[in-house]
């Protein structure tokens, strides 16, 4: 079984994430590249004690970057948008 810190890496606290949180009760997290939707759902339910209704994932491709005269590439990473049941919420600052 995977460890929790390999599934949920950190919450994403961006402007888009805060708008989704207020409008649709959806929270954004950076997750491990090999984490599945079922694992993400189970982990959020165990950590925060809420009922998850939907999980959407997206792989964000790493950008090509230039370091002086050398070219490199940032790593790809995965994010998940987790929708919790109506009337429930996550407290991202004190729960974890």
LOBAPA-419005 format. One record per atom (N, C-alpha, C): residue number from 1; atom name; x, y, z. Coordinates in steps of 0.1 Angstrom, whole numbers. Atoms other than C-alpha are relative to their C-alpha. Layout:
     k    a       x       y       z
   NUM   CA       X       Y       Z
...
***
This chain:
     k    a       x       y       z
     1    N       8     -12       0
     1   CA       0       0       0
     1    C       9      12       0
     2    N      -8     -12       1
     2   CA      12      35      -8
     2    C      -2       8      13
     3    N       0      -9     -11
     3   CA      20      60      19
     3    C      -9      12      -4
     4    N       9     -12       3
     4   CA      -3      90      23
     4    C       8      11      -6
     5    N      -8     -11       5
     5   CA      25     115      16
     5    C       4      -3     -15
     6    N      -3       3      14
     6   CA      31      97     -18
     6    C     -13       2      -8
     7    N      13      -2       7
     7   CA      -6     102     -27
     7    C      -3      15       0
     8    N       3     -14      -2
     8   CA     -14     137     -14
     8    C      13       8       3
     9    N     -12      -7      -2
     9   CA      16     160     -17
     9    C      -2      13       8
    10    N       3     -13      -6
    10   CA       2     194      -9
    10    C     -13       6      -5
    11    N      11      -7       6
    11   CA     -29     215     -13
    11    C       4      12      -9
    12    N      -3     -12       9
    12   CA     -29     241     -41
    12    C      -8      12       4
    13    N       7     -12      -4
    13   CA     -38     275     -28
    13    C       2      11     -10
    14    N      -1     -10      11
    14   CA     -42     295     -60
    14    C     -14       8      -1
    15    N      12      -8       2
    15   CA     -68     321     -71
    15    C     -11      -9      -6
    16    N      10       9       6
    16   CA     -85     295     -93
    16    C      -6     -10      10
    17    N       4       9     -10
    17   CA     -86     270     -65
    17    C      -9       6      11
    18    N       9      -7      -9
    18   CA    -102     295     -41
    18    C     -13       3      -6
    19    N      13      -2       6
    19   CA    -129     304     -66
    19    C      -8     -13      -1
    20    N       7      13       1
    20   CA    -137     267     -71
    20    C      -5      -4      14
    21    N       4       4     -14
    21   CA    -138     262     -33
    21    C     -13       8       4
    22    N      11      -8      -3
    22   CA    -163     290     -29
    22    C     -13      -3      -8
    23    N      11       2       9
    23   CA    -185     283     -59
    23    C      -5     -15      -1
    24    N       4      13       2
    24   CA    -185     245     -62
    24    C       4     -10      11
    25    N      -4       9     -11
    25   CA    -171     231     -29
    25    C      11     -10      -5
    26    N     -10       8       6
    26   CA    -141     218     -49
    26    C      14       5       5
    27    N     -13      -3      -6
    27   CA    -105     217     -35
    27    C      11      -6     -10
    28    N     -11       5       9
    28   CA     -72     213     -55
    28    C      12      -4       8
    29    N     -11       6      -6
    29   CA     -43     192     -45
    29    C      11      -4     -10
    30    N     -11       6       8
    30   CA      -9     183     -59
    30    C       1     -15       5
    31    N       0      14      -3
    31   CA      -8     145     -60
    31    C      11      -7      -7
    32    N     -11       8       7
    32   CA      17     118     -69
    32    C      -4      -4     -14
    33    N       2       4      14
    33   CA      21     109    -105
    33    C      -7     -13      -2
    34    N       6      14       1
    34   CA      10      73    -100
    34    C     -12      -2       9
    35    N      12       1      -8
    35   CA     -19      81     -77
    35    C     -13      -1      -9
    36    N      12       2       8
    36   CA     -53      69     -90
    36    C     -11       8       7
    37    N      12      -7      -5
    37   CA     -87      86     -85
    37    C      -5      -6      13
    38    N       5       7     -11
    38   CA     -98      59     -61
    38    C       9       2      13
    39    N      -9      -3     -11
    39   CA     -67      63     -39
    39    C      -1      14       5
    40    N       2     -14      -5
    40   CA     -71     100     -38
    40    C     -12       2       8
    41    N      13      -1      -7
    41   CA    -107      97     -28
    41    C       1      -6      14
    42    N      -1       6     -13
    42   CA    -100      73       0
    42    C       9       7       9
    43    N     -10      -7      -9
    43   CA     -70      93      13
    43    C      -7      13       5
    44    N       6     -12      -4
    44   CA     -90     126      14
    44    C     -11      -3      11
    45    N      10       4     -10
    45   CA    -119     108      32
    45    C       6      -4      13
    46    N      -7       4     -12
    46   CA     -95      93      58
    46    C       6      12       7
    47    N      -7     -11      -6
    47   CA     -75     125      64
    47    C      -9      11       6
    48    N       8     -11      -4
    48   CA    -103     150      66
    48    C     -14      -4       5
    49    N      12       5      -5
    49   CA    -133     129      75
    49    C     -12       6      -7
    50    N      11      -5       8
    50   CA    -155     142      47
    50    C      -4     -11     -11
    51    N       4       9      11
    51   CA    -175     124      19
    51    C       3       7     -13
    52    N      -5      -5      13
    52   CA    -159     129     -15
    52    C     -10      -5     -11
    53    N      10       3      10
    53   CA    -184     130     -44
    53    C       7      -2     -14
    54    N      -6       0      14
    54   CA    -160     135     -74
    54    C      14       3       1
    55    N     -15      -3       1
    55   CA    -123     135     -83
    55    C       3       1     -14
    56    N      -5      -2      14
    56   CA    -109     149    -115
    56    C      15       2       1
    57    N     -14      -1       0
    57   CA     -72     146    -123
    57    C       5       6     -13
    58    N      -6      -6      12
    58   CA     -49     164    -147
    58    C      15       0       2
    59    N     -14       0       0
    59   CA     -13     159    -156
    59    C       5      13      -6
    60    N      -6     -12       4
    60   CA       6     192    -159
    60    C      13      -2      -6
    61    N     -13       3       7
    61   CA      34     190    -184
    61    C      10      11       5
    62    N     -11      -9      -4
    62   CA      68     205    -173
    62    C       4       9     -11
    63    N      -4     -10      10
    63   CA      79     236    -190
    63    C      15      -2      -4
    64    N     -14      -1       4
    64   CA     111     239    -210
    64    C       6      13       5
    65    N      -7     -12      -6
    65   CA     135     263    -192
    65    C      14       1      -5
    66    N     -14      -3       3
    66   CA     168     279    -199
    66    C       7       4      12
    67    N      -8      -3     -12
    67   CA     195     280    -173
    67    C      14       5      -6
    68    N     -12      -6       7
    68   CA     222     304    -188
    68    C       0      -5     -14
    69    N      -1       5      14
    69   CA     233     287    -220
    69    C      -5     -14      -1
    70    N       5      14       0
    70   CA     218     253    -211
    70    C     -15       0       0
    71    N      15       2       0
    71   CA     183     241    -217
    71    C      -3     -12       9
    72    N       5      11      -8
    72   CA     164     219    -193
    72    C     -15      -1       0
    73    N      15       2      -1
    73   CA     129     207    -185
    73    C      -4      -2      14
    74    N       5       2     -13
    74   CA     109     209    -154
    74    C      -8     -13       0
    75    N       7      13       0
    75   CA      93     177    -142
    75    C     -15       2      -2
    76    N      15       0       1
    76   CA      57     168    -150
    76    C      -6      -3      14
    77    N       6       2     -13
    77   CA      33     168    -121
    77    C     -15      -2      -2
    78    N      14       3       1
    78   CA      -3     158    -114
    78    C      -8       7      11
    79    N       9      -6     -10
    79   CA     -31     177     -97
    79    C     -14      -6      -1
    80    N      14       6      -2
    80   CA     -65     166     -85
    80    C      -9      11       5
    81    N      11      -9      -5
    81   CA     -97     186     -81
    81    C     -10      -9       7
    82    N       8       9      -8
    82   CA    -117     170     -53
    82    C     -13       8       4
    83    N      13      -6      -4
    83   CA    -154     178     -48
    83    C      -6      -7      12
    84    N       5       6     -12
    84   CA    -168     172     -13
    84    C     -15       2       0
    85    N      15       0      -1
    85   CA    -205     166      -4
    85    C      -5      13       4
    86    N       7     -13      -4
    86   CA    -229     195       0
    86    C       0       1      15
    87    N       0      -2     -14
    87   CA    -226     210      34
    87    C      12      -3       8
    88    N     -13       3      -7
    88   CA    -191     197      42
    88    C      11       8      -6
    89    N     -12      -8       5
    89   CA    -158     215      39
    89    C      13      -6       6
    90    N     -13       4      -5
    90   CA    -121     210      44
    90    C       6      12       7
    91    N      -8     -11      -6
    91   CA    -100     230      68
    91    C      14      -4      -3
    92    N     -13       4       5
    92   CA     -67     229      50
    92    C      11       5       9
    93    N     -10      -6      -8
    93   CA     -48     249      76
    93    C       3      -8      13
    94    N      -1       6     -13
    94   CA     -54     228     108
    94    C      -1     -15       0
    95    N       3      14       0
    95   CA     -64     193      97
    95    C      12      -9      -2
    96    N     -11       9       3
    96   CA     -31     179      84
    96    C      12       5       8
***
